[in-house]
Amino acid sequence: MRQSSYEEFEATSLYCPRCKAAVPVRKRLLLVLPEGDEYEYLCAYCSSSVGIKVDKNAPQIELVLKP
């Protein structure tokens, strides 16, 4: 079986509708969900949201409740 040369992509620049150009982005954690962590990509210049990514390879969170 052929193994892929990458696991997942990480955006370094995306198109910003406010700046009207491809710009560098910052990644910010939005939510921790059972199916994976949800991240938002923000424009490095104007801080507008330019994309969302769900990381399905995130480690599972284990809750321990004390009686």
C-alpha positions in Angstrom: 0.0 0.0 0.0 1.3 3.4 -1.0 1.7 5.9 1.9 1.1 9.6 1.3 3.9 12.0 1.7 1.9 14.4 3.9 -0.6 14.0 6.7 -2.5 17.3 6.4 -2.1 20.8 5.0 -1.4 23.9 7.2 -2.4 27.2 5.6 0.3 30.0 5.6 -1.6 32.5 3.4 -5.2 32.8 2.3 -7.3 35.4 0.4 -8.7 38.1 2.6 -11.9 39.7 1.2 -11.3 42.9 3.3 -7.6 43.4 2.1 -8.5 42.0 -1.4 -5.2 40.0 -1.5 -3.6 36.8 -0.4 -2.2 37.5 3.1 -0.4 35.6 5.8 -2.7 34.1 8.4 -2.7 33.3 12.1 -4.4 30.2 13.4 -6.6 30.4 16.5 -8.3 27.6 18.4 -12.1 28.1 18.4 -13.7 25.0 19.8 -12.7 21.6 21.2 -15.2 19.2 19.8 -15.6 15.4 20.2 -14.8 15.0 16.4 -11.7 17.3 16.6 -10.4 20.7 17.3 -11.9 23.6 15.3 -9.5 26.4 14.3 -10.1 29.8 12.7 -7.6 31.4 10.3 -7.3 35.2 10.8 -5.8 37.8 8.4 -2.4 38.9 9.9 -3.2 42.6 8.8 -6.8 43.2 9.6 -7.7 40.2 11.8 -10.7 39.3 9.6 -11.8 35.6 9.6 -10.6 34.0 6.3 -11.2 30.3 7.0 -11.9 27.5 9.4 -10.3 24.1 9.8 -11.3 21.0 11.9 -8.3 19.0 13.0 -9.6 15.4 13.3 -6.2 14.1 14.5 -6.5 15.9 17.8 -6.0 13.7 20.9 -9.2 12.7 22.6 -10.1 14.6 25.8 -10.7 12.4 28.8 -12.9 13.7 31.6 -12.5 12.3 35.1 -15.4 13.0 37.5 -14.9 12.7 41.2 -17.9 11.3 43.2 
